[in-house]
Amino acid sequence: MQRTFEICDLKEDAGKLEQYAQALYELTLLANEGHSSWKVSSFLSELKDKHSLYTGCMEENKLVGYICCMAVLDEASINNFAVSPAHQGKGIGKKLLLEMIALLKAKGMERLWLEVRVSNHAAYNLYKKTGFTEIFRRKDYYQNPVEDAFIMELALLSDNKEEAGSC
C-alpha cells in the first residue's frame, strides 16, 4: 500500500530526521546510478529549513519516491526529485510533481524553477507535459558525468494541464 507525506509529517518526529535524511540520500543514489552532489548532511539541513517542502511516497514503510523544493517569497525551485528504479514508469513521479505544484499554489507561490540533465528525456518530457517551459541551457551544470542542464520554469498562477492525485 502506498501513501504520500509532506515535510510537516517528518518534522513531527524530529528525532528521526537523520534517519529520513539517510533514506532520501540512499534513494537519490539508487535513482541516479550511484551519483549525487548531495550528502546526507545536505538533506538533513534541508529537512530542518523552514523554506523547504517535501512530498514523498512510501510503500510498505519504505521510501519509493520524493520531490523537494525550496520556497522563498513567491518563487520555488525543485532541488531534488527521485523515484526508485523499481517504481519508475508507474506514475509516482508525475503524481508527486502534481502534488508539489498544488502545495506550492496553496502557499501562494507564483513560479517554479528547475534544472534537468539534457539526457534525462523522461524527466524533461514529464516537465513539458506538466506545463514547464524551457528557458535556457546551462553549460556543464552537472558533474559525474559533466553535462548541460535545461533550466525550466512553470508559472503557477496559470492552470496546469493535469490534476494532482495520490501516489
Backbone as JSON, one array per atom type, in Angstrom:
{
  "sequence": "MQRTFEICDLKEDAGKLEQYAQALYELTLLANEGHSSWKVSSFLSELKDKHSLYTGCMEENKLVGYICCMAVLDEASINNFAVSPAHQGKGIGKKLLLEMIALLKAKGMERLWLEVRVSNHAAYNLYKKTGFTEIFRRKDYYQNPVEDAFIMELALLSDNKEEAGSC",
  "N": [[0.84, -1.18, 0.0], [0.57, 2.19, -0.86], [1.43, 5.44, 0.36], [1.29, 8.97, 0.67], [3.33, 11.72, 1.83], [4.02, 14.82, 3.52], [6.53, 17.31, 4.29], [5.91, 18.33, 6.8], [4.88, 16.17, 8.14], [7.19, 14.69, 8.61], [8.65, 16.41, 10.26], [7.27, 16.28, 12.62], [8.35, 14.2, 13.97], [11.04, 14.8, 15.01], [13.24, 13.51, 16.07], [13.89, 11.56, 14.31], [14.92, 12.72, 12.05], [17.54, 12.5, 11.0], [17.54, 9.86, 10.19], [15.57, 9.99, 8.2], [16.89, 11.73, 6.43], [19.02, 10.11, 5.64], [17.6, 8.07, 4.31], [16.51, 9.54, 2.18], [18.86, 10.31, 0.87], [19.93, 7.77, 0.15], [17.94, 6.83, -1.6], [18.18, 8.75, -3.59], [20.76, 8.2, -4.6], [20.27, 5.59, -5.57], [18.37, 6.1, -7.57], [19.85, 7.59, -9.32], [21.95, 6.18, -10.46], [24.05, 5.79, -8.6], [25.12, 8.32, -8.28], [25.29, 11.54, -6.8], [25.19, 14.94, -6.0], [24.54, 15.75, -3.57], [24.8, 15.28, -0.02], [24.22, 13.3, 2.94], [24.12, 15.14, 4.99], [23.32, 17.41, 3.59], [20.65, 16.85, 2.95], [19.64, 16.64, 5.56], [20.02, 19.25, 6.52], [18.28, 20.59, 4.8], [15.85, 19.4, 5.48], [15.44, 20.55, 7.94], [15.1, 23.2, 7.34], [12.97, 26.0, 7.2], [11.93, 26.87, 4.8], [11.82, 24.76, 3.15], [10.16, 22.24, 1.33], [8.67, 19.07, 1.11], [7.3, 16.36, -0.73], [6.41, 13.01, -0.66], [6.48, 9.47, -1.34], [5.56, 6.54, 0.2], [5.93, 3.05, 0.42], [4.93, 0.19, 1.91], [6.23, 1.04, 4.28], [8.62, 1.99, 3.23], [10.6, 4.36, 1.59], [9.82, 5.31, -1.64], [9.75, 7.3, -3.48], [10.26, 10.82, -3.93], [9.99, 14.41, -3.83], [11.6, 17.5, -3.52], [11.46, 20.92, -2.66], [12.56, 24.32, -2.52], [11.09, 27.05, -1.16], [10.71, 30.4, -1.37], [9.64, 33.62, -0.61], [7.76, 34.39, -3.32], [8.49, 32.44, -5.09], [9.65, 29.19, -6.12], [11.96, 26.45, -6.17], [12.81, 23.33, -7.57], [14.76, 21.17, -5.86], [15.58, 18.53, -5.61], [14.58, 15.35, -6.87], [13.37, 12.2, -6.98], [12.68, 8.82, -7.9], [12.43, 5.48, -7.02], [14.12, 3.09, -9.03], [12.74, 0.65, -9.39], [10.16, 1.45, -9.19], [9.69, 3.28, -11.14], [8.02, 4.6, -14.02], [5.46, 4.07, -13.26], [3.84, 6.15, -12.7], [4.28, 7.47, -10.3], [6.2, 9.54, -10.02], [5.04, 11.57, -11.57], [2.65, 12.03, -10.14], [3.69, 12.86, -7.67], [4.97, 15.22, -8.46], [2.75, 16.73, -9.33], [1.35, 16.92, -6.92], [3.16, 18.46, -5.47], [3.12, 20.83, -6.95], [0.46, 21.62, -6.49], [0.61, 22.04, -3.72], [2.47, 24.14, -3.61], [1.06, 26.13, -4.98], [-1.04, 26.48, -3.16], [0.36, 27.67, -1.13], [0.83, 30.12, -2.16], [2.81, 30.51, -4.07], [4.23, 31.77, -7.06], [5.84, 31.01, -9.18], [7.75, 28.28, -10.44], [10.88, 26.75, -10.59], [13.43, 24.73, -12.19], [16.25, 22.55, -12.77], [17.32, 20.27, -15.25], [18.99, 17.39, -16.43], [20.24, 17.35, -19.75], [20.18, 14.9, -20.99], [18.22, 13.5, -19.69], [15.6, 12.39, -20.71], [13.09, 11.32, -19.97], [12.37, 12.73, -17.6], [12.45, 15.36, -18.58], [10.38, 15.25, -20.51], [8.21, 14.74, -18.81], [8.13, 17.14, -17.35], [7.61, 18.98, -19.43], [5.1, 18.07, -20.27], [3.65, 18.68, -18.03], [3.53, 21.37, -18.12], [5.77, 23.0, -17.9], [8.17, 25.29, -19.24], [11.01, 25.51, -21.34], [13.7, 27.53, -20.5], [16.45, 28.24, -20.78], [19.69, 26.85, -21.65], [22.09, 25.6, -19.52], [25.49, 25.46, -19.53], [27.61, 22.71, -18.79], [26.55, 22.22, -16.21], [26.02, 19.99, -14.57], [27.94, 17.46, -12.85], [29.93, 14.46, -12.97], [28.46, 12.38, -14.75], [29.95, 15.18, -16.54], [27.67, 17.49, -17.75], [25.28, 19.39, -19.63], [22.51, 21.42, -18.49], [19.0, 21.83, -18.8], [17.24, 24.7, -18.03], [14.19, 25.15, -16.58], [10.84, 26.45, -16.33], [7.8, 27.04, -14.58], [4.8, 28.71, -14.58], [2.86, 29.27, -11.85], [0.46, 30.47, -11.42], [-1.17, 30.1, -13.55], [-3.47, 27.75, -15.03], [-2.64, 24.36, -14.7], [-1.95, 21.56, -16.87], [-2.67, 19.12, -15.87], [-4.18, 17.32, -13.13], [-3.57, 16.92, -9.63], [-2.98, 13.84, -7.84], [-3.12, 10.98, -5.64], [-0.26, 8.97, -4.71]],
  "CA": [[0.0, 0.0, 0.0], [1.34, 3.42, -0.95], [0.87, 6.63, 0.99], [2.12, 10.15, 0.47], [3.58, 12.52, 3.02], [4.63, 16.13, 3.35], [7.6, 17.51, 5.25], [5.36, 18.56, 8.14], [4.76, 14.85, 8.76], [8.52, 14.3, 9.05], [9.09, 17.28, 11.35], [6.6, 15.89, 13.85], [9.22, 13.23, 14.62], [12.36, 15.4, 14.81], [14.27, 12.57, 16.47], [14.2, 10.67, 13.18], [15.31, 13.49, 10.86], [18.76, 11.93, 10.42], [17.13, 8.63, 9.51], [14.9, 10.41, 6.97], [17.92, 12.27, 5.54], [19.73, 8.96, 5.11], [16.71, 7.4, 3.34], [16.44, 10.39, 0.99], [20.16, 10.19, 0.21], [20.05, 6.44, -0.46], [17.04, 6.77, -2.76], [18.77, 9.6, -4.62], [21.83, 7.41, -5.21], [19.67, 4.49, -6.3], [17.69, 6.62, -8.76], [20.81, 8.29, -10.18], [23.07, 5.28, -10.76], [25.14, 5.97, -7.65], [25.62, 9.69, -8.29], [24.53, 12.63, -6.17], [26.01, 16.03, -5.49], [24.07, 15.96, -2.2], [25.24, 14.38, 1.03], [23.2, 13.13, 3.98], [24.05, 16.42, 5.71], [22.54, 18.34, 2.76], [19.23, 16.53, 3.16], [19.31, 16.98, 6.94], [19.91, 20.7, 6.58], [17.07, 21.0, 4.11], [14.7, 18.96, 6.27], [15.29, 21.48, 9.06], [14.89, 24.55, 6.82], [11.54, 26.36, 7.16], [11.53, 27.14, 3.42], [11.9, 23.5, 2.42], [8.92, 21.47, 1.22], [8.82, 17.73, 0.54], [6.23, 15.38, -0.82], [7.04, 11.73, -0.89], [5.63, 8.3, -1.44], [6.03, 5.39, 0.96], [5.28, 1.78, 0.14], [5.31, -0.77, 2.95], [7.16, 1.77, 5.16], [9.89, 2.26, 2.55], [10.52, 5.49, 0.68], [9.97, 4.9, -3.04], [9.84, 8.49, -4.31], [10.11, 12.1, -3.24], [10.38, 15.65, -4.51], [11.8, 18.57, -2.54], [11.53, 22.28, -3.18], [12.84, 25.44, -1.63], [10.08, 28.06, -1.48], [11.04, 31.66, -0.72], [8.79, 34.7, -1.11], [6.72, 33.89, -4.21], [9.09, 31.53, -6.06], [10.17, 27.94, -5.59], [12.8, 25.68, -7.08], [12.94, 21.92, -7.26], [16.15, 20.87, -5.54], [15.82, 17.11, -5.8], [13.4, 14.61, -7.27], [13.82, 10.84, -7.29], [11.78, 7.68, -7.75], [13.15, 4.22, -7.09], [14.04, 2.47, -10.37], [11.72, -0.4, -9.4], [8.84, 2.08, -9.2], [9.6, 4.23, -12.24], [7.08, 4.22, -15.07], [4.17, 3.74, -12.67], [3.11, 7.39, -12.45], [4.57, 8.04, -8.99], [6.87, 10.83, -10.21], [4.04, 12.53, -12.06], [1.73, 12.36, -9.05], [4.42, 13.66, -6.68], [5.15, 16.55, -9.03], [1.47, 17.44, -9.31], [1.06, 17.24, -5.53], [4.01, 19.58, -5.09], [2.58, 22.02, -7.61], [-0.74, 22.02, -5.74], [1.08, 22.55, -2.42], [3.09, 25.44, -3.85], [-0.03, 27.06, -5.29], [-1.74, 26.75, -1.91], [1.23, 28.55, -0.34], [0.92, 31.41, -2.85], [3.97, 30.61, -4.96], [3.84, 32.19, -8.41], [6.72, 30.46, -10.2], [8.55, 27.13, -10.04], [12.06, 26.58, -11.44], [14.18, 23.5, -12.03], [17.28, 22.18, -13.73], [17.24, 18.86, -15.61], [20.04, 16.97, -17.37], [19.74, 17.3, -21.13], [19.99, 13.49, -21.38], [17.13, 12.89, -18.92], [14.43, 12.61, -21.56], [11.84, 11.0, -19.26], [12.05, 13.87, -16.72], [12.18, 16.51, -19.44], [9.05, 15.08, -21.08], [7.25, 14.92, -17.72], [8.03, 18.57, -17.07], [6.93, 19.63, -20.56], [3.69, 17.66, -20.23], [3.04, 19.33, -16.87], [3.38, 22.79, -18.41], [7.03, 23.74, -17.8], [8.79, 25.73, -20.49], [12.47, 25.58, -21.3], [14.13, 28.92, -20.51], [17.75, 28.23, -21.43], [20.57, 25.7, -21.41], [23.26, 25.98, -18.72], [26.62, 24.62, -19.93], [28.39, 21.99, -17.78], [25.94, 22.4, -14.89], [26.14, 18.75, -13.8], [29.22, 16.76, -12.79], [29.84, 12.99, -12.82], [29.34, 12.99, -15.74], [29.73, 16.59, -16.89], [26.57, 17.58, -18.71], [24.49, 20.61, -19.59], [21.17, 21.34, -17.9], [17.94, 22.73, -19.24], [16.56, 25.43, -16.97], [12.79, 25.16, -16.95], [10.01, 27.29, -15.48], [6.36, 26.85, -14.61], [4.01, 29.76, -13.93], [1.9, 28.57, -11.01], [-0.82, 31.18, -11.39], [-1.99, 29.61, -14.64], [-3.96, 26.39, -14.84], [-1.78, 23.31, -15.22], [-2.64, 20.65, -17.76], [-3.07, 17.9, -15.18], [-4.59, 17.46, -11.74], [-2.82, 16.08, -8.69], [-3.63, 12.66, -7.29], [-2.23, 10.34, -4.66], [0.71, 8.09, -5.39]],
  "C": [[0.89, 1.24, 0.0], [0.64, 4.53, -0.2], [1.83, 7.79, 0.75], [2.29, 10.88, 1.79], [4.1, 13.88, 2.6], [5.66, 16.31, 4.44], [7.08, 17.74, 6.66], [5.18, 17.23, 8.87], [6.11, 14.4, 9.32], [8.96, 15.13, 10.26], [8.41, 16.96, 12.67], [7.45, 14.91, 14.65], [10.67, 13.66, 14.4], [13.5, 14.46, 15.19], [14.69, 11.64, 15.36], [14.66, 11.43, 11.94], [16.58, 12.94, 10.21], [18.45, 10.64, 9.66], [16.44, 8.97, 8.18], [15.91, 10.95, 5.96], [18.7, 11.14, 4.89], [18.9, 8.25, 4.04], [16.6, 8.22, 2.05], [17.73, 10.29, 0.18], [20.29, 8.85, -0.52], [19.15, 6.29, -1.68], [17.6, 7.6, -3.91], [19.89, 8.86, -5.34], [21.27, 6.3, -6.08], [19.05, 4.97, -7.62], [18.64, 7.27, -9.76], [22.09, 7.49, -10.4], [24.29, 5.55, -9.89], [25.72, 7.37, -7.58], [24.69, 10.63, -7.54], [25.52, 13.7, -5.73], [25.62, 16.36, -4.04], [24.65, 14.91, -1.28], [24.08, 14.22, 2.02], [23.02, 14.45, 4.73], [23.27, 17.47, 4.92], [21.05, 18.11, 2.96], [18.8, 16.92, 4.57], [19.12, 18.48, 7.1], [18.61, 21.17, 5.93], [15.82, 20.57, 4.87], [14.41, 19.92, 7.42], [14.93, 22.9, 8.61], [13.39, 24.85, 6.69], [11.04, 26.64, 5.75], [11.46, 25.88, 2.57], [10.57, 22.76, 2.47], [9.23, 20.13, 0.57], [7.45, 17.12, 0.34], [6.93, 14.08, -1.16], [6.02, 10.62, -0.94], [6.3, 7.14, -0.71], [5.25, 4.17, 0.5], [5.82, 0.77, 1.14], [6.43, -0.2, 3.83], [8.54, 2.0, 4.55], [9.67, 3.41, 1.57], [10.77, 5.02, -0.75], [10.05, 6.11, -3.99], [9.66, 9.74, -3.47], [10.45, 13.24, -4.2], [10.55, 16.69, -3.42], [12.02, 19.9, -3.25], [11.97, 23.23, -2.08], [11.9, 26.55, -2.08], [10.37, 29.31, -0.66], [10.27, 32.77, -1.42], [7.72, 34.12, -2.01], [7.26, 32.93, -5.27], [9.62, 30.28, -5.36], [11.06, 27.29, -6.64], [12.84, 24.23, -6.61], [14.43, 21.65, -7.05], [16.51, 19.42, -5.8], [14.5, 16.42, -6.09], [13.87, 13.21, -7.64], [12.69, 9.84, -7.06], [12.64, 6.43, -7.9], [13.03, 3.61, -8.48], [12.97, 1.39, -10.46], [10.31, 0.17, -9.48], [8.67, 3.11, -10.32], [8.64, 3.69, -13.31], [5.7, 3.86, -14.55], [3.35, 4.98, -12.31], [3.4, 8.04, -11.11], [5.22, 9.41, -9.13], [5.9, 11.91, -10.65], [3.11, 12.98, -10.93], [2.43, 13.19, -7.98], [4.62, 15.09, -7.18], [3.86, 17.36, -8.98], [1.05, 17.79, -7.89], [1.88, 18.43, -5.06], [3.51, 20.87, -5.7], [1.34, 22.52, -6.86], [-0.36, 22.62, -4.39], [1.67, 23.95, -2.58], [2.05, 26.5, -4.18], [-0.77, 27.45, -4.02], [-0.95, 27.69, -1.01], [1.47, 29.89, -1.02], [2.13, 31.59, -3.74], [3.48, 30.95, -6.37], [4.65, 31.52, -9.51], [7.52, 29.31, -9.61], [9.65, 26.92, -11.07], [12.68, 25.21, -11.21], [15.29, 23.42, -13.06], [17.11, 20.7, -14.0], [18.35, 18.55, -16.61], [19.46, 16.9, -18.77], [19.49, 15.86, -21.58], [18.82, 12.83, -20.66], [15.8, 13.15, -19.64], [13.11, 12.34, -20.84], [11.42, 12.17, -18.37], [11.68, 15.09, -17.55], [10.76, 16.43, -20.01], [7.95, 15.23, -20.02], [7.05, 16.4, -17.44], [7.3, 19.3, -18.19], [5.43, 19.32, -20.53], [2.94, 18.35, -19.09], [2.93, 20.84, -17.06], [4.64, 23.62, -18.26], [7.49, 24.15, -19.19], [10.3, 25.81, -20.28], [12.88, 27.04, -21.46], [15.49, 29.07, -21.2], [18.52, 26.99, -21.04], [21.81, 26.19, -20.68], [24.38, 24.98, -19.0], [27.31, 24.01, -18.7], [27.85, 22.15, -16.36], [26.16, 21.17, -14.0], [27.57, 18.21, -13.88], [28.94, 15.27, -12.66], [28.62, 12.38, -13.49], [28.99, 14.47, -15.97], [28.66, 16.64, -17.97], [25.84, 18.91, -18.54], [23.14, 20.34, -18.9], [20.23, 22.27, -18.65], [17.39, 23.39, -17.99], [15.12, 25.58, -17.44], [11.99, 25.93, -15.9], [8.55, 26.93, -15.67], [5.7, 28.02, -13.89], [2.89, 29.07, -13.16], [0.55, 29.26, -10.94], [-1.75, 30.72, -12.49], [-2.47, 28.2, -14.31], [-2.97, 25.41, -15.44], [-2.61, 22.34, -16.03], [-3.18, 19.42, -17.05], [-3.46, 18.2, -13.75], [-3.78, 16.51, -10.87], [-3.67, 14.9, -8.23], [-2.71, 12.06, -6.26], [-1.35, 9.33, -5.38], [0.24, 6.66, -5.42]]
}
